[in-house]
């Protein structure tokens, strides 16, 4: 097998490392957007509860909206748990770790050494 051009191979491997990082940034952005949506919903639900309590106080005092509030709080809790789960997904491979890996795997000096190990040994055998 003929060895590829060293500079082209290094450039290609570097670009692969950069692309993995960019893909991870996109993944994190989507997860954070989803978190923001859920946090906004939690807030909206709270505003609904506040409205029930403020505007319908006489009915509220007699327990007429208790079930409504309980259902809304269950939805809030569900979204809270989902926000935490999304954060766990982000924390599995955060931006800082991704950047560190990209810098390590895309380092041109390291890639030059790796090229020499892979292809120079092959040529000498």
N, CA, C and O atoms as a printed pandas DataFrame, in Angstrom:
     atom_number atom_name residue_name chain_id  residue_number  x_coord  y_coord  z_coord
0              1         N          UNK        A               1    0.838   -1.182    0.000
1              2        CA          UNK        A               1    0.000    0.000    0.000
2              3         C          UNK        A               1    0.885    1.248    0.000
3              4         O          UNK        A               1    1.839    1.354    0.770
4              5         N          UNK        A               2    0.549    2.172   -0.866
5              6        CA          UNK        A               2    1.326    3.397   -0.974
6              7         C          UNK        A               2    0.914    4.366    0.123
7              8         O          UNK        A               2   -0.275    4.579    0.362
8              9         N          UNK        A               3    1.900    4.948    0.786
9             10        CA          UNK        A               3    1.646    5.903    1.870
10            11         C          UNK        A               3    1.096    7.208    1.280
11            12         O          UNK        A               3    1.574    7.681    0.249
12            13         N          UNK        A               4    0.095    7.781    1.941
13            14        CA          UNK        A               4   -0.432    9.067    1.464
14            15         C          UNK        A               4    0.580   10.185    1.721
15            16         O          UNK        A               4    1.509   10.032    2.514
16            17         N          UNK        A               5    0.384   11.286    1.047
17            18        CA          UNK        A               5    1.227   12.455    1.263
18            19         C          UNK        A               5    1.119   12.861    2.726
19            20         O          UNK        A               5    0.018   12.990    3.263
20            21         N          UNK        A               6    2.262   13.063    3.367
21            22        CA          UNK        A               6    2.297   13.331    4.806
22            23         C          UNK        A               6    1.522   14.592    5.172
23            24         O          UNK        A               6    0.700   14.559    6.088
24            25         N          UNK        A               7    1.763   15.692    4.483
25            26        CA          UNK        A               7    1.093   16.949    4.819
26            27         C          UNK        A               7   -0.426   16.854    4.607
27            28         O          UNK        A               7   -1.202   17.383    5.403
28            29         N          UNK        A               8   -0.838   16.184    3.543
29            30        CA          UNK        A               8   -2.274   16.011    3.291
30            31         C          UNK        A               8   -2.904   15.131    4.368
31            32         O          UNK        A               8   -4.009   15.406    4.835
32            33         N          UNK        A               9   -2.199   14.079    4.757
33            34        CA          UNK        A               9   -2.716   13.167    5.786
34            35         C          UNK        A               9   -2.871   13.913    7.118
35            36         O          UNK        A               9   -3.886   13.776    7.801
36            37         N          UNK        A              10   -1.853   14.700    7.474
37            38        CA          UNK        A              10   -1.894   15.473    8.723
38            39         C          UNK        A              10   -3.073   16.447    8.684
39            40         O          UNK        A              10   -3.826   16.567    9.651
40            41         N          UNK        A              11   -3.219   17.133    7.566
41            42        CA          UNK        A              11   -4.316   18.097    7.429
42            43         C          UNK        A              11   -5.674   17.390    7.550
43            44         O          UNK        A              11   -6.579   17.890    8.219
44            45         N          UNK        A              12   -5.807   16.257    6.917
45            46        CA          UNK        A              12   -7.062   15.498    6.966
46            47         C          UNK        A              12   -7.379   15.018    8.389
47            48         O          UNK        A              12   -8.518   15.122    8.846
48            49         N          UNK        A              13   -6.373   14.498    9.076
49            50        CA          UNK        A              13   -6.576   14.031   10.449
50            51         C          UNK        A              13   -6.894   15.192   11.388
51            52         O          UNK        A              13   -7.716   15.060   12.294
52            53         N          UNK        A              14   -6.246   16.315   11.167
53            54        CA          UNK        A              14   -6.526   17.514   11.960
54            55         C          UNK        A              14   -7.979   17.942   11.749
55            56         O          UNK        A              14   -8.684   18.254   12.708
56            57         N          UNK        A              15   -8.417   17.954   10.503
57            58        CA          UNK        A              15   -9.788   18.347   10.190
58            59         C          UNK        A              15  -10.805   17.382   10.818
59            60         O          UNK        A              15  -11.882   17.804   11.239
60            61         N          UNK        A              16  -10.466   16.108   10.879
61            62        CA          UNK        A              16  -11.348   15.133   11.533
62            63         C          UNK        A              16  -11.521   15.483   13.014
63            64         O          UNK        A              16  -12.634   15.448   13.539
64            65         N          UNK        A              17  -10.429   15.816   13.675
65            66        CA          UNK        A              17  -10.485   16.178   15.095
66            67         C          UNK        A              17  -11.311   17.450   15.294
67            68         O          UNK        A              17  -12.095   17.545   16.238
68            69         N          UNK        A              18  -11.135   18.413   14.413
69            70        CA          UNK        A              18  -11.905   19.661   14.495
70            71         C          UNK        A              18  -13.388   19.379   14.260
71            72         O          UNK        A              18  -14.244   19.933   14.951
72            73         N          UNK        A              19  -13.692   18.522   13.291
73            74        CA          UNK        A              19  -15.091   18.208   12.985
74            75         C          UNK        A              19  -15.784   17.506   14.151
75            76         O          UNK        A              19  -16.953   17.775   14.429
76            77         N          UNK        A              20  -15.079   16.619   14.826
77            78        CA          UNK        A              20  -15.650   15.953   16.006
78            79         C          UNK        A              20  -16.011   17.007   17.057
79            80         O          UNK        A              20  -17.071   16.938   17.679
80            81         N          UNK        A              21  -15.129   17.972   17.245
81            82        CA          UNK        A              21  -15.386   19.045   18.212
82            83         C          UNK        A              21  -16.605   19.873   17.788
83            84         O          UNK        A              21  -17.472   20.163   18.612
84            85         N          UNK        A              22  -16.672   20.251   16.516
85            86        CA          UNK        A              22  -17.811   21.046   16.037
86            87         C          UNK        A              22  -19.116   20.261   16.177
87            88         O          UNK        A              22  -20.148   20.834   16.527
88            89         N          UNK        A              23  -19.076   18.973   15.910
89            90        CA          UNK        A              23  -20.273   18.138   16.085
90            91         C          UNK        A              23  -20.706   18.135   17.544
91            92         O          UNK        A              23  -21.900   18.170   17.842
92            93         N          UNK        A              24  -19.746   18.095   18.443
93            94        CA          UNK        A              24  -20.069   18.123   19.862
94            95         C          UNK        A              24  -20.646   19.478   20.275
95            96         O          UNK        A              24  -21.560   19.540   21.097
96            97         N          UNK        A              25  -20.118   20.551   19.711
97            98        CA          UNK        A              25  -20.673   21.876   19.992
98            99         C          UNK        A              25  -22.136   21.928   19.540
99           100         O          UNK        A              25  -22.984   22.464   20.252
100          101         N          UNK        A              26  -22.429   21.382   18.377
101          102        CA          UNK        A              26  -23.816   21.341   17.892
102          103         C          UNK        A              26  -24.702   20.520   18.830
103          104         O          UNK        A              26  -25.840   20.899   19.105
104          105         N          UNK        A              27  -24.182   19.407   19.314
105          106        CA          UNK        A              27  -24.927   18.549   20.242
106          107         C          UNK        A              27  -25.249   19.317   21.520
107          108         O          UNK        A              27  -26.382   19.291   22.001
108          109         N          UNK        A              28  -24.248   19.998   22.061
109          110        CA          UNK        A              28  -24.430   20.772   23.295
110          111         C          UNK        A              28  -25.446   21.893   23.068
111          112         O          UNK        A              28  -26.304   22.133   23.917
112          113         N          UNK        A              29  -25.354   22.572   21.939
113          114        CA          UNK        A              29  -26.281   23.673   21.650
114          115         C          UNK        A              29  -27.716   23.160   21.610
115          116         O          UNK        A              29  -28.609   23.786   22.182
116          117         N          UNK        A              30  -27.948   22.048   20.953
117          118        CA          UNK        A              30  -29.302   21.486   20.880
118          119         C          UNK        A              30  -29.809   21.114   22.269
119          120         O          UNK        A              30  -30.968   21.370   22.595
120          121         N          UNK        A              31  -28.951   20.515   23.087
121          122        CA          UNK        A              31  -29.355   20.144   24.441
122          123         C          UNK        A              31  -29.672   21.379   25.286
123          124         O          UNK        A              31  -30.643   21.383   26.042
124          125         N          UNK        A              32  -28.856   22.421   25.157
125          126        CA          UNK        A              32  -29.099   23.653   25.916
126          127         C          UNK        A              32  -30.374   24.356   25.452
127          128         O          UNK        A              32  -31.105   24.921   26.265
128          129         N          UNK        A              33  -30.639   24.320   24.151
129          130        CA          UNK        A              33  -31.890   24.896   23.639
130          131         C          UNK        A              33  -33.095   24.147   24.206
131          132         O          UNK        A              33  -34.097   24.754   24.586
132          133         N          UNK        A              34  -32.983   22.842   24.255
133          134        CA          UNK        A              34  -34.060   22.030   24.820
134          135         C          UNK        A              34  -34.242   22.343   26.313
135          136         O          UNK        A              34  -35.368   22.427   26.804
136          137         N          UNK        A              35  -33.136   22.511   27.014
137          138        CA          UNK        A              35  -33.210   22.898   28.430
138          139         C          UNK        A              35  -33.932   24.240   28.589
139          140         O          UNK        A              35  -34.807   24.379   29.443
140          141         N          UNK        A              36  -33.570   25.205   27.780
141          142        CA          UNK        A              36  -34.185   26.533   27.875
142          143         C          UNK        A              36  -35.693   26.462   27.651
143          144         O          UNK        A              36  -36.463   27.127   28.343
144          145         N          UNK        A              37  -36.101   25.662   26.690
145          146        CA          UNK        A              37  -37.527   25.496   26.427
146          147         C          UNK        A              37  -38.242   24.921   27.643
147          148         O          UNK        A              37  -39.313   25.393   28.025
148          149         N          UNK        A              38  -37.647   23.905   28.243
149          150        CA          UNK        A              38  -38.260   23.273   29.412
150          151         C          UNK        A              38  -38.278   24.219   30.613
151          152         O          UNK        A              38  -39.253   24.240   31.364
152          153         N          UNK        A              39  -37.236   24.983   30.798
153          154        CA          UNK        A              39  -37.194   25.954   31.898
154          155         C          UNK        A              39  -38.269   27.014   31.692
155          156         O          UNK        A              39  -38.929   27.422   32.648
156          157         N          UNK        A              40  -38.450   27.460   30.461
157          158        CA          UNK        A              40  -39.503   28.430   30.174
158          159         C          UNK        A              40  -40.880   27.836   30.490
159          160         O          UNK        A              40  -41.742   28.519   31.044
160          161         N          UNK        A              41  -41.081   26.569   30.139
161          162        CA          UNK        A              41  -42.358   25.915   30.448
162          163         C          UNK        A              41  -42.596   25.844   31.950
163          164         O          UNK        A              41  -43.712   26.070   32.417
164          165         N          UNK        A              42  -41.549   25.531   32.706
165          166        CA          UNK        A              42  -41.672   25.496   34.175
166          167         C          UNK        A              42  -42.142   26.864   34.675
167          168         O          UNK        A              42  -43.040   26.962   35.511
168          169         N          UNK        A              43  -41.524   27.898   34.152
169          170        CA          UNK        A              43  -41.896   29.267   34.527
170          171         C          UNK        A              43  -43.354   29.556   34.137
171          172         O          UNK        A              43  -44.111   30.119   34.928
172          173         N          UNK        A              44  -43.736   29.174   32.936
173          174        CA          UNK        A              44  -45.110   29.408   32.473
174          175         C          UNK        A              44  -46.125   28.694   33.358
175          176         O          UNK        A              44  -47.178   29.240   33.686
176          177         N          UNK        A              45  -45.791   27.474   33.735
177          178        CA          UNK        A              45  -46.686   26.741   34.632
178          179         C          UNK        A              45  -46.831   27.464   35.973
179          180         O          UNK        A              45  -47.921   27.513   36.544
180          181         N          UNK        A              46  -45.736   28.019   36.466
181          182        CA          UNK        A              46  -45.800   28.735   37.737
182          183         C          UNK        A              46  -46.685   29.970   37.615
183          184         O          UNK        A              46  -47.449   30.291   38.525
184          185         N          UNK        A              47  -46.575   30.643   36.505
185          186        CA          UNK        A              47  -47.439   31.812   36.283
186          187         C          UNK        A              47  -48.902   31.401   36.277
187          188         O          UNK        A              47  -49.754   32.131   36.784
188          189         N          UNK        A              48  -49.204   30.228   35.704
189          190        CA          UNK        A              48  -50.582   29.726   35.701
190          191         C          UNK        A              48  -51.053   29.445   37.125
191          192         O          UNK        A              48  -52.175   29.794   37.493
192          193         N          UNK        A              49  -50.197   28.817   37.920
193          194        CA          UNK        A              49  -50.545   28.555   39.325
194          195         C          UNK        A              49  -50.787   29.865   40.059
195          196         O          UNK        A              49  -51.755   29.993   40.809
196          197         N          UNK        A              50  -49.908   30.838   39.842
197          198        CA          UNK        A              50  -50.070   32.142   40.494
198          199         C          UNK        A              50  -51.394   32.796   40.090
199          200         O          UNK        A              50  -52.076   33.392   40.923
200          201         N          UNK        A              51  -51.751   32.682   38.819
201          202        CA          UNK        A              51  -53.010   33.247   38.335
202          203         C          UNK        A              51  -54.194   32.561   39.002
203          204         O          UNK        A              51  -55.138   33.220   39.435
204          205         N          UNK        A              52  -54.139   31.240   39.083
205          206        CA          UNK        A              52  -55.212   30.505   39.758
206          207         C          UNK        A              52  -55.368   30.980   41.200
207          208         O          UNK        A              52  -56.481   31.198   41.681
208          209         N          UNK        A              53  -54.246   31.135   41.873
209          210        CA          UNK        A              53  -54.282   31.537   43.280
210          211         C          UNK        A              53  -54.762   32.977   43.442
211          212         O          UNK        A              53  -55.519   33.271   44.368
212          213         N          UNK        A              54  -54.336   33.877   42.558
213          214        CA          UNK        A              54  -54.663   35.300   42.692
214          215         C          UNK        A              54  -56.073   35.632   42.197
215          216         O          UNK        A              54  -56.838   36.305   42.889
216          217         N          UNK        A              55  -56.407   35.162   41.010
217          218        CA          UNK        A              55  -57.662   35.572   40.388
218          219         C          UNK        A              55  -58.867   34.765   40.865
219          220         O          UNK        A              55  -59.996   35.253   40.823
220          221         N          UNK        A              56  -58.640   33.571   41.303
221          222        CA          UNK        A              56  -59.747   32.720   41.711
222          223         C          UNK        A              56  -59.646   32.378   43.195
223          224         O          UNK        A              56  -59.943   31.256   43.606
224          225         N          UNK        A              57  -59.225   33.356   43.990
225          226        CA          UNK        A              57  -58.975   33.126   45.412
226          227         C          UNK        A              57  -60.165   32.499   46.148
227          228         O          UNK        A              57  -59.959   31.546   46.899
228          229         N          UNK        A              58  -61.396   32.986   45.971
229          230        CA          UNK        A              58  -62.517   32.357   46.701
230          231         C          UNK        A              58  -62.692   30.890   46.322
231          232         O          UNK        A              58  -62.902   30.042   47.189
232          233         N          UNK        A              59  -62.606   30.592   45.023
233          234        CA          UNK        A              59  -62.723   29.200   44.590
234          235         C          UNK        A              59  -61.528   28.388   45.060
235          236         O          UNK        A              59  -61.648   27.220   45.431
236          237         N          UNK        A              60  -60.367   29.041   45.034
237          238        CA          UNK        A              60  -59.128   28.367   45.414
238          239         C          UNK        A              60  -59.161   27.971   46.895
239          240         O          UNK        A              60  -58.716   26.889   47.275
240          241         N          UNK        A              61  -59.699   28.873   47.715
241          242        CA          UNK        A              61  -59.783   28.589   49.151
242          243         C          UNK        A              61  -60.699   27.410   49.449
243          244         O          UNK        A              61  -60.549   26.743   50.473
244          245         N          UNK        A              62  -61.642   27.155   48.558
245          246        CA          UNK        A              62  -62.571   26.038   48.752
246          247         C          UNK        A              62  -62.103   24.770   48.037
247          248         O          UNK        A              62  -62.856   23.800   47.947
248          249         N          UNK        A              63  -60.885   24.765   47.536
249          250        CA          UNK        A              63  -60.299   23.559   46.954
250          251         C          UNK        A              63  -60.738   23.250   45.532
251          252         O          UNK        A              63  -60.484   22.150   45.041
252          253         N          UNK        A              64  -61.394   24.198   44.854
253          254        CA          UNK        A              64  -61.891   23.928   43.502
254          255         C          UNK        A              64  -60.776   23.815   42.467
255          256         O          UNK        A              64  -60.984   23.220   41.409
256          257         N          UNK        A              65  -59.608   24.366   42.744
257          258        CA          UNK        A              65  -58.504   24.330   41.775
258          259         C          UNK        A              65  -57.327   23.491   42.271
259          260         O          UNK        A              65  -56.247   23.514   41.681
260          261         N          UNK        A              66  -57.541   22.760   43.347
261          262        CA          UNK        A              66  -56.467   21.940   43.903
262          263         C          UNK        A              66  -55.937   20.931   42.897
263          264         O          UNK        A              66  -54.726   20.769   42.747
264          265         N          UNK        A              67  -56.846   20.256   42.211
265          266        CA          UNK        A              67  -56.442   19.247   41.232
266          267         C          UNK        A              67  -55.658   19.887   40.092
267          268         O          UNK        A              67  -54.655   19.340   39.632
268          269         N          UNK        A              68  -56.124   21.052   39.640
269          270        CA          UNK        A              68  -55.422   21.754   38.559
270          271         C          UNK        A              68  -53.993   22.088   38.971
271          272         O          UNK        A              68  -53.049   21.875   38.210
272          273         N          UNK        A              69  -53.850   22.609   40.174
273          274        CA          UNK        A              69  -52.513   22.975   40.653
274          275         C          UNK        A              69  -51.635   21.733   40.788
275          276         O          UNK        A              69  -50.454   21.767   40.445
276          277         N          UNK        A              70  -52.199   20.658   41.277
277          278        CA          UNK        A              70  -51.428   19.422   41.440
278          279         C          UNK        A              70  -50.936   18.905   40.090
279          280         O          UNK        A              70  -49.784   18.487   39.966
280          281         N          UNK        A              71  -51.799   18.932   39.088
281          282        CA          UNK        A              71  -51.397   18.480   37.748
282          283         C          UNK        A              71  -50.319   19.380   37.157
283          284         O          UNK        A              71  -49.379   18.909   36.517
284          285         N          UNK        A              72  -50.468   20.669   37.380
285          286        CA          UNK        A              72  -49.462   21.614   36.870
286          287         C          UNK        A              72  -48.126   21.372   37.568
287          288         O          UNK        A              72  -47.082   21.373   36.915
288          289         N          UNK        A              73  -48.143   21.171   38.856
289          290        CA          UNK        A              73  -46.895   20.919   39.598
290          291         C          UNK        A              73  -46.242   19.609   39.139
291          292         O          UNK        A              73  -45.016   19.513   39.092
292          293         N          UNK        A              74  -47.045   18.616   38.805
293          294        CA          UNK        A              74  -46.491   17.360   38.274
294          295         C          UNK        A              74  -45.766   17.614   36.953
295          296         O          UNK        A              74  -44.699   17.049   36.711
296          297         N          UNK        A              75  -46.339   18.457   36.102
297          298        CA          UNK        A              75  -45.685   18.813   34.842
298          299         C          UNK        A              75  -44.390   19.582   35.100
299          300         O          UNK        A              75  -43.377   19.355   34.438
300          301         N          UNK        A              76  -44.439   20.488   36.067
301          302        CA          UNK        A              76  -43.220   21.220   36.429
302          303         C          UNK        A              76  -42.123   20.252   36.865
303          304         O          UNK        A              76  -40.979   20.361   36.422
304          305         N          UNK        A              77  -42.468   19.324   37.718
305          306        CA          UNK        A              77  -41.497   18.354   38.220
306          307         C          UNK        A              77  -40.941   17.503   37.079
307          308         O          UNK        A              77  -39.741   17.238   37.018
308          309         N          UNK        A              78  -41.820   17.081   36.186
309          310        CA          UNK        A              78  -41.383   16.283   35.028
310          311         C          UNK        A              78  -40.342   17.066   34.216
311          312         O          UNK        A              78  -39.316   16.518   33.813
312          313         N          UNK        A              79  -40.619   18.339   33.987
313          314        CA          UNK        A              79  -39.673   19.159   33.219
314          315         C          UNK        A              79  -38.381   19.403   33.996
315          316         O          UNK        A              79  -37.307   19.464   33.398
316          317         N          UNK        A              80  -38.468   19.541   35.300
317          318        CA          UNK        A              80  -37.254   19.701   36.119
318          319         C          UNK        A              80  -36.344   18.482   35.971
319          320         O          UNK        A              80  -35.133   18.616   35.795
320          321         N          UNK        A              81  -36.930   17.322   36.042
321          322        CA          UNK        A              81  -36.164   16.077   35.895
322          323         C          UNK        A              81  -35.545   16.000   34.502
323          324         O          UNK        A              81  -34.399   15.578   34.352
324          325         N          UNK        A              82  -36.299   16.406   33.491
325          326        CA          UNK        A              82  -35.780   16.386   32.119
326          327         C          UNK        A              82  -34.618   17.374   31.957
327          328         O          UNK        A              82  -33.653   17.079   31.252
328          329         N          UNK        A              83  -34.704   18.540   32.603
329          330        CA          UNK        A              83  -33.610   19.523   32.545
330          331         C          UNK        A              83  -32.342   18.922   33.152
331          332         O          UNK        A              83  -31.249   19.083   32.608
332          333         N          UNK        A              84  -32.494   18.233   34.277
333          334        CA          UNK        A              84  -31.347   17.589   34.928
334          335         C          UNK        A              84  -30.769   16.509   34.014
335          336         O          UNK        A              84  -29.549   16.404   33.882
336          337         N          UNK        A              85  -31.623   15.711   33.387
337          338        CA          UNK        A              85  -31.143   14.664   32.480
338          339         C          UNK        A              85  -30.397   15.258   31.283
339          340         O          UNK        A              85  -29.381   14.717   30.845
340          341         N          UNK        A              86  -30.903   16.360   30.765
341          342        CA          UNK        A              86  -30.215   17.034   29.663
342          343         C          UNK        A              86  -28.840   17.540   30.108
343          344         O          UNK        A              86  -27.869   17.454   29.357
344          345         N          UNK        A              87  -28.766   18.065   31.330
345          346        CA          UNK        A              87  -27.474   18.535   31.850
346          347         C          UNK        A              87  -26.498   17.384   32.007
347          348         O          UNK        A              87  -25.304   17.538   31.749
348          349         N          UNK        A              88  -26.999   16.237   32.427
349          350        CA          UNK        A              88  -26.131   15.063   32.550
350          351         C          UNK        A              88  -25.562   14.678   31.189
351          352         O          UNK        A              88  -24.398   14.291   31.086
352          353         N          UNK        A              89  -26.386   14.784   30.139
353          354        CA          UNK        A              89  -25.900   14.487   28.791
354          355         C          UNK        A              89  -24.820   15.480   28.371
355          356         O          UNK        A              89  -23.829   15.100   27.747
356          357         N          UNK        A              90  -25.014   16.741   28.712
357          358        CA          UNK        A              90  -24.002   17.761   28.392
358          359         C          UNK        A              90  -22.719   17.468   29.153
359          360         O          UNK        A              90  -21.624   17.548   28.597
360          361         N          UNK        A              91  -22.864   17.126   30.439
361          362        CA          UNK        A              91  -21.699   16.906   31.298
362          363         C          UNK        A              91  -20.897   15.661   30.927
363          364         O          UNK        A              91  -19.731   15.545   31.303
364          365         N          UNK        A              92  -21.505   14.736   30.198
365          366        CA          UNK        A              92  -20.762   13.544   29.762
366          367         C          UNK        A              92  -19.625   13.918   28.819
367          368         O          UNK        A              92  -18.578   13.271   28.814
368          369         N          UNK        A              93  -19.832   14.955   28.028
369          370        CA          UNK        A              93  -18.797   15.400   27.092
370          371         C          UNK        A              93  -18.936   16.911   26.897
371          372         O          UNK        A              93  -19.396   17.364   25.849
372          373         N          UNK        A              94  -18.536   17.697   27.916
373          374        CA          UNK        A              94  -18.711   19.143   27.857
374          375         C          UNK        A              94  -17.753   19.811   26.868
375          376         O          UNK        A              94  -16.817   19.191   26.362
376          377         N          UNK        A              95  -18.011   21.060   26.617
377          378        CA          UNK        A              95  -17.216   21.843   25.672
378          379         C          UNK        A              95  -15.732   21.801   25.998
379          380         O          UNK        A              95  -14.906   21.568   25.116
380          381         N          UNK        A              96  -15.392   22.026   27.261
381          382        CA          UNK        A              96  -13.985   22.102   27.661
382          383         C          UNK        A              96  -13.252   20.790   27.369
383          384         O          UNK        A              96  -12.122   20.799   26.881
384          385         N          UNK        A              97  -13.904   19.662   27.670
385          386        CA          UNK        A              97  -13.288   18.354   27.403
386          387         C          UNK        A              97  -13.157   18.135   25.902
387          388         O          UNK        A              97  -12.152   17.605   25.429
388          389         N          UNK        A              98  -14.168   18.542   25.164
389          390        CA          UNK        A              98  -14.138   18.402   23.713
390          391         C          UNK        A              98  -13.004   19.223   23.102
391          392         O          UNK        A              98  -12.309   18.762   22.197
392          393         N          UNK        A              99  -12.829   20.431   23.604
393          394        CA          UNK        A              99  -11.750   21.296   23.122
394          395         C          UNK        A              99  -10.386   20.676   23.412
395          396         O          UNK        A              99   -9.487   20.695   22.572
396          397         N          UNK        A             100  -10.254   20.133   24.607
397          398        CA          UNK        A             100   -8.995   19.498   24.996
398          399         C          UNK        A             100   -8.680   18.305   24.080
399          400         O          UNK        A             100   -7.542   18.137   23.641
400          401         N          UNK        A             101   -9.677   17.496   23.802
401          402        CA          UNK        A             101   -9.499   16.330   22.922
402          403         C          UNK        A             101   -9.151   16.792   21.509
403          404         O          UNK        A             101   -8.275   16.217   20.862
404          405         N          UNK        A             102   -9.835   17.830   21.032
405          406        CA          UNK        A             102   -9.546   18.343   19.690
406          407         C          UNK        A             102   -8.101   18.829   19.608
407          408         O          UNK        A             102   -7.397   18.546   18.638
408          409         N          UNK        A             103   -7.665   19.561   20.630
409          410        CA          UNK        A             103   -6.283   20.054   20.624
410          411         C          UNK        A             103   -5.280   18.904   20.683
411          412         O          UNK        A             103   -4.232   18.955   20.039
412          413         N          UNK        A             104   -5.602   17.876   21.450
413          414        CA          UNK        A             104   -4.703   16.728   21.556
414          415         C          UNK        A             104   -4.686   15.931   20.242
415          416         O          UNK        A             104   -3.620   15.642   19.698
416          417         N          UNK        A             105   -5.872   15.581   19.742
417          418        CA          UNK        A             105   -5.956   14.732   18.550
418          419         C          UNK        A             105   -5.636   15.472   17.257
419          420         O          UNK        A             105   -5.324   14.846   16.244
420          421         N          UNK        A             106   -5.710   16.800   17.284
421          422        CA          UNK        A             106   -5.434   17.580   16.092
422          423         C          UNK        A             106   -4.055   18.215   16.075
423          424         O          UNK        A             106   -3.716   18.949   15.147
424          425         N          UNK        A             107   -3.263   17.935   17.098
425          426        CA          UNK        A             107   -1.915   18.498   17.178
426          427         C          UNK        A             107   -1.066   18.011   16.003
427          428         O          UNK        A             107   -0.876   16.809   15.815
428          429         N          UNK        A             108   -0.572   18.940   15.235
429          430        CA          UNK        A             108    0.146   18.577   14.009
430          431         C          UNK        A             108    1.470   17.870   14.282
431          432         O          UNK        A             108    1.862   16.996   13.508
432          433         N          UNK        A             109    2.165   18.220   15.353
433          434        CA          UNK        A             109    3.411   17.524   15.682
434          435         C          UNK        A             109    3.128   16.069   16.056
435          436         O          UNK        A             109    3.845   15.158   15.644
436          437         N          UNK        A             110    2.070   15.868   16.845
437          438        CA          UNK        A             110    1.691   14.510   17.241
438          439         C          UNK        A             110    1.261   13.721   16.014
439          440         O          UNK        A             110    1.602   12.545   15.878
440          441         N          UNK        A             111    0.511   14.364   15.117
441          442        CA          UNK        A             111    0.058   13.685   13.903
442          443         C          UNK        A             111    1.238   13.339   12.990
443          444         O          UNK        A             111    1.227   12.298   12.332
444          445         N          UNK        A             112    2.245   14.198   12.946
445          446        CA          UNK        A             112    3.441   13.898   12.139
446          447         C          UNK        A             112    4.143   12.656   12.684
447          448         O          UNK        A             112    4.571   11.791   11.921
448          449         N          UNK        A             113    4.257   12.577   14.011
449          450        CA          UNK        A             113    4.863   11.389   14.628
450          451         C          UNK        A             113    4.027   10.145   14.355
451          452         O          UNK        A             113    4.559    9.073   14.068
452          453         N          UNK        A             114    2.734   10.302   14.446
453          454        CA          UNK        A             114    1.833    9.176   14.190
454          455         C          UNK        A             114    1.944    8.703   12.739
455          456         O          UNK        A             114    1.949    7.503   12.464
456          457         N          UNK        A             115    2.033    9.656   11.825
457          458        CA          UNK        A             115    2.210    9.321   10.414
458          459         C          UNK        A             115    3.492    8.506   10.230
459          460         O          UNK        A             115    3.504    7.482    9.547
460          461         N          UNK        A             116    4.555    8.979   10.847
461          462        CA          UNK        A             116    5.833    8.273   10.723
462          463         C          UNK        A             116    5.728    6.851   11.274
463          464         O          UNK        A             116    6.268    5.916   10.683
464          465         N          UNK        A             117    5.040    6.688   12.394
465          466        CA          UNK        A             117    4.859    5.347   12.964
466          467         C          UNK        A             117    4.066    4.449   12.023
467          468         O          UNK        A             117    4.405    3.283   11.823
468          469         N          UNK        A             118    3.012    5.007   11.453
469          470        CA          UNK        A             118    2.139    4.189   10.592
470          471         C          UNK        A             118    2.742    3.875    9.241
471          472         O          UNK        A             118    2.683    2.735    8.781
472          473         N          UNK        A             119    3.320    4.872    8.602
473          474        CA          UNK        A             119    3.699    4.699    7.207
474          475         C          UNK        A             119    5.207    4.498    6.982
475          476         O          UNK        A             119    5.591    3.799    6.045
476          477         N          UNK        A             120    6.054    5.086    7.808
477          478        CA          UNK        A             120    7.488    4.904    7.614
478          479         C          UNK        A             120    7.875    3.480    7.980
479          480         O          UNK        A             120    8.686    2.874    7.280
480          481         N          UNK        A             121    7.321    2.926    9.053
481          482        CA          UNK        A             121    7.584    1.545    9.420
482          483         C          UNK        A             121    7.146    0.596    8.312
483          484         O          UNK        A             121    7.824   -0.385    8.005
484          485         N          UNK        A             122    5.992    0.913    7.718
485          486        CA          UNK        A             122    5.433    0.072    6.667
486          487         C          UNK        A             122    6.355    0.043    5.449
487          488         O          UNK        A             122    6.555   -1.006    4.836
488          489         N          UNK        A             123    6.910    1.197    5.108
489          490        CA          UNK        A             123    7.809    1.297    3.963
490          491         C          UNK        A             123    9.114    0.556    4.225
491          492         O          UNK        A             123    9.665   -0.064    3.315
492          493         N          UNK        A             124    9.626    0.614    5.487
493          494        CA          UNK        A             124   10.883   -0.022    5.837
494          495         C          UNK        A             124   10.787   -1.527    5.952
495          496         O          UNK        A             124   11.809   -2.214    5.932
496          497         N          UNK        A             125    9.577   -2.055    6.070
497          498        CA          UNK        A             125    9.440   -3.517    6.241
498          499         C          UNK        A             125    9.489   -4.247    4.946
499          500         O          UNK        A             125    9.389   -5.474    4.924
